Amino acid sequence: MSLLEFEKKYWESLDNQQKQLLSLYEEIKSNASISLKKRDITKAILLRMKAYYDVQDKIKKFLNKRYLSPASDFFVETIVFYLKVIFDIEDIGLEVHSERQIRQKKGTIRPDISVWKNNKVVAIVECKTQLGWNRDKWEEDFKKKRVQTKKRVSKRKGVLGSNDFKKLVWVS
């Protein structure tokens, strides 16, 4: 068997992730009982993140890597997945997007996650999997970014006004 035939098997396993995600979405939407009070989604997210880190740790050891692959994109995808599930199950007329551009001109805003209703932003979620090198000042930086984003986003046509932004959810 040639190297490319072996590689095709690995590629197919990666492609299968997308198929499994879509299948899981359809199964949850059709059959799952989700309790927000029991924090079912939080538990599911934690289990998925643990699986991700476990796999990355095994790859790290096998390849003699110093660091695990960053989890930030996987975490955002996981949060978007479960928001989509809830929005669709509850049929509340909200759309969830990842890195959708909010402001079209200079100073483009592309939050990790944005929630839209009738083509207007109603929530912005920035996700962090670690606090990084500036962990002592994360809260200060977070507050500055929130104020800056409110100002920039509220100037865009088609976005809720700044008074409406008091209702937005800010998660770190």
Buried (B, 14 or more C-beta within 10 A) or exposed (E): EEEEEEEEEEEEEEEEEEEEEEEBBEEBEEEEEBEEEEEBBEEBBEEBBEEBBEEBEEEBEEEEEEEEBEBEBBBBBBBBBBBBBBBBEEEEEBBBBBEBEBBEEEEEBEBBBBBBBEEBBBBBBBBEBEBEEEEEEBEEEBEEBBEEBBEBBBEBEEBBEEEEBEEBEBEB
